[in-house]
């Protein structure tokens, strides 16, 4: 899921990942 983060973390991707993480929390 955080595979794109090590390449080119885009704002949208980061925001989406954070939202997902918050949801899973």
C-alpha positions in Angstrom: 0.0 0.0 0.0 2.8 2.3 0.8 4.8 1.1 -2.2 4.3 4.4 -4.0 5.6 6.3 -1.0 9.1 5.3 -1.6 9.0 6.3 -5.3 7.0 9.5 -5.7 4.6 10.2 -2.8 2.0 12.6 -4.3 -0.2 14.8 -2.2 -3.3 12.9 -3.1 -1.6 9.6 -2.4 -0.4 10.7 1.0 -3.7 12.1 1.9 -5.5 8.9 0.8 -3.0 6.8 2.7 -3.5 8.9 5.8 -7.2 8.7 5.5 -7.1 4.9 5.1 -4.8 4.6 8.1 -7.1 6.6 10.2 -10.0 4.5 9.0 -8.3 1.3 9.8 -7.3 2.7 13.2 
